Amino acid sequence: MTSKLRVAGISMIRNDADIVEAFVRHSVRLLDHLFVIVHSPEDGTGEILKALHGEGLPVTLIFDDEPAFLQGERLTWLAREAHAALPCDFIFPLDADEFLVPAERAAIDRALDAVPPGAPAARLRLRTFVPTADDDADEINPVRRIRHRLSEEPKVRKVVLTRTFFADPTLVLDHGSHGLLRVGASARQIPLPPLREIALAHYPVRSANQVTNKTVIGYLAHLATGRPELEERRIAIHWRRCYEDMVVNGATHGMTERQMIAWFHGRPDVEARAGEFVCDPTPADDALRYTHLMRNDTYATLARFAENLVRKRPGHLDGMRFDHVRPGPSGDGTAAGAGRRRS
């Protein structure tokens, strides 16, 4: 049955090579189109997205080589560009580790039909999935491998945008797409109605290498935005805490894969305790075709990020610069321009 609604997704994706193919295939089955900012990936994510686009999937790719993580600004721009290109009733801002559930378009449409008229957006729940000792270590698809979610959902919400949002140029997405802000107002998010029938299955932690990249590159990319300290603390407090524990305090030095995953989740281990988790696997029937394009090397990924950052931020020398010495008219090696300050 053809949907009466037109629904799209927008995303800003960096280093998510292990999950990006599963995310795109899941999303385009449920949505009419997916618009993606390809944000300077260093781990094969870009190549995988290009391959998926080459299949003819309804995906538009926008390439962004800015190292800094300007997510709220970029996604607000992308949302308005996407709506202009494909006028939509609703647009979901999604991260590559977020999967709409239930995976049924009819259920999504029913939930969206319940959004109050005039609301610029609605909130939907995040259901966080956690690796456990019961996972199949040989399964490469993290959505198939990680089957348990926290029984108590975290008090974190994401938004879905409505036509009212696009009619009001003063509204912008807050960092992480967790709410809306109004330009010129306080940093307090505006109230939004809840969506109760659908949610996002969230896979923030999938391997030790992915956690390392997420922590180190994530925090450095936040610093590269050059935000005022108060604003940087507001949107990056968790990144800073994890970065300092990992890099400054050496908290993860010598940890095994399982220990690092537990550390990031703030848990003592990865055992699936009774009552703490619900086994609720997200449907993931698609075979992954591009696993050979993944580059799962933490050192190389960080080095490529650092190189891109340096090239985008060339240094400026304010001291004296001198021309190379050229023989003067007398042949004494005196350069006419030596010692002259250069602009």
Secondary structure, 3 states (H helix, E strand, C coil): CCCCCCEEEEEEECCCCCCHHHHHHHHHHHCCEEEEEEECCCCCHHHHHHHHHHCCCCEEEEEECCCCCCHHHHHHHHHHHHHHHCCCCEEEECCCCEEEECCCHHHHHHHHHCCCCCCCEEEEEEEEECCCCCCCCCCCCHHHHCCEEECCCCCCEEEEEEHHHHCCCCEEECHHHCCEEECCCCCCCCCCCEEEEEEEEECCCCCHHHHHHHHHHHHHHHHCCCCCHHHHHHHHHHHHHHHHHHHHCCCCCCCCHHHHHHHHHCCCCCCCCCCCEEECCCCCCCCCCCHHHCCCCHHHHHHHHHHHHHHHCCCCCCCCCCCCCCCCCCCCCCCCCCCCCCC
